[in-house]
Amino acid sequence: MEVVKVQGLKKYYGEVKALDDVTFSIFESEILAVIGPSGSGKTTLLRAIAGFVNLDSGRIIINSRDVTNVPPEKRNVSMFFQNYALWPHMTVYENVAYGLKIRKMSKTEIRERVEWALNFLEISHLANRKPSQLSGGQQQRVALARAIVVKPDVLLLDEPLSNLDAKIRTRIRSELRELLKKLNIPTLYVTHDQEEALSIADRIAVMNHGKILQLGTPQEIYKNPVDVFVADFVGANSLIRIKTKSGEQIKVGNKIFVAKDDFLTLVIRVDEADLLSAKQLTAENVPEQNLILKAVVVDKLFLGSKYKYKLKIDEIEEYVYLNSNKIYANGDKVIIAIPAGSYFVF
Ligand SMILES: Nc1ncnc2c1ncn2[C@@H]1O[C@H](COP(=O)(O)OP(=O)(O)OP(=O)(O)O)[C@@H](O)[C@H]1O
């Protein structure tokens, strides 16, 4: 069932189209991630659903109620901010209770709800501490407790893991997904980290210039990107643009493509490509269906477990960067073998 329905949202700031006709739904207990480069409109979208953006047009419906003109405090949505925005002078308990006090709930109900939220996030033992006495991960849990304690119809998370260091972030990803699933509250999850979105979300919306370019499961977005932007934005890629003419047939490596435009763009999932020495190019080592590009090693960077190679593709005078644990020297002739499904042509 649709919990949130967003229809034709538009928000322009002068020339800037922060939201440009955005339409989608969030379903019951779904985690929908919104990804996109800086300035693509992610935060504006989140703030619009929360009620903090004066829209130019469009409608927002939550649980069949049109809330487009309803003020934020009457929408029953919770927003979780990047910086947690905890009150420094209040204890954990008071921080979590705050939203319920504003809603003028009875003392007994407040106590029950706060205890439930603290318990749910396993932070009951921190109830009497102040935010300054907590680790980053603990503060994050308090902020989440505060967001869920009001039992919102929808949770809006803005870069919830960005304040944590890289190692903790990866661990907390799966924890957070489990928590959100247990909570059963539909969630809109804004992140600029596509790997985080792929691992946490049920579906992903990819935004650019205020538009949703593609909305689908992480697998769909990764395996069947609709355009060059989505293909390049998701995953680790190398992008090659070859000048050509619309309708022209062009040979790239062992394949022939037809250009749809004045450029042919090739996006390569570099982590899935294999780097072989030119001598290894046999039908056995490199199956026919792979895209096979002949290249020369121009430069390399040592990354610890592997090298990052700068390779010049022979026939098209273009460069590709890719990682490999095999060792080659500058000037070596190599083969880049890219399996079907690991490259996209636009
Ligand atoms: N109050 C405002 N006044 C003018 N322009 C704004 C305002 N808020 C946002 N914008 C512009 O709207 C566009 C979308 O901004 P938004 O903050 O939604 O992007 P974002 O995808 O969340 O970016 P980031 O990842 O950097 O947070 C940007 O070009 C931004 O400069």
The ligand as a MOL file (V3000), in Angstrom:
LIG
                    3D

  0  0  0     0  0            999 V3000
M  V30 BEGIN CTAB
M  V30 COUNTS 31 33 0 0 0
M  V30 BEGIN ATOM
M  V30 1 N 16.7890 28.2900 0.0480 0
M  V30 2 C 17.3720 28.2190 -1.1520 0
M  V30 3 N 17.5770 29.3230 -1.9030 0
M  V30 4 C 18.1430 29.2600 -3.1200 0
M  V30 5 N 18.5610 28.1120 -3.6980 0
M  V30 6 C 18.4080 26.9690 -2.9950 0
M  V30 7 C 17.8140 26.9580 -1.6920 0
M  V30 8 N 17.7920 25.6680 -1.2450 0
M  V30 9 C 18.3510 24.9300 -2.2250 0
M  V30 10 N 18.7110 25.6890 -3.2670 0
M  V30 11 C 19.3230 25.2330 -4.5290 0
M  V30 12 O 18.5310 24.1560 -5.0240 0
M  V30 13 C 19.3450 23.1300 -5.5490 0
M  V30 14 C 19.0630 21.8100 -4.8470 0
M  V30 15 O 19.5550 21.8940 -3.5150 0
M  V30 16 P 19.5010 20.6840 -2.4790 0
M  V30 17 O 20.0140 21.1690 -1.1630 0
M  V30 18 O 18.1560 20.0890 -2.4980 0
M  V30 19 O 20.5430 19.6720 -3.1410 0
M  V30 20 P 21.1380 18.3010 -2.5370 0
M  V30 21 O 20.9890 17.2970 -3.6270 0
M  V30 22 O 20.5310 18.0080 -1.2390 0
M  V30 23 O 22.6750 18.6830 -2.3740 0
M  V30 24 P 23.7520 18.2030 -1.2560 0
M  V30 25 O 24.0480 16.7730 -1.5860 0
M  V30 26 O 24.9030 19.1030 -1.5330 0
M  V30 27 O 23.1210 18.3990 0.0770 0
M  V30 28 C 20.7760 23.5940 -5.4120 0
M  V30 29 O 21.1970 24.1880 -6.6280 0
M  V30 30 C 20.6980 24.6330 -4.3100 0
M  V30 31 O 21.7050 25.6110 -4.4470 0
M  V30 END ATOM
M  V30 BEGIN BOND
M  V30 1 1 1 2
M  V30 2 1 2 3
M  V30 3 2 2 7
M  V30 4 2 3 4
M  V30 5 1 4 5
M  V30 6 2 5 6
M  V30 7 1 6 7
M  V30 8 1 6 10
M  V30 9 1 7 8
M  V30 10 2 8 9
M  V30 11 1 9 10
M  V30 12 1 10 11
M  V30 13 1 11 12
M  V30 14 1 11 30
M  V30 15 1 12 13
M  V30 16 1 13 14
M  V30 17 1 13 28
M  V30 18 1 14 15
M  V30 19 1 15 16
M  V30 20 2 16 17
M  V30 21 1 16 18
M  V30 22 1 16 19
M  V30 23 1 19 20
M  V30 24 2 20 21
M  V30 25 1 20 22
M  V30 26 1 20 23
M  V30 27 1 23 24
M  V30 28 2 24 25
M  V30 29 1 24 26
M  V30 30 1 24 27
M  V30 31 1 28 29
M  V30 32 1 28 30
M  V30 33 1 30 31
M  V30 END BOND
M  V30 END CTAB
M  END
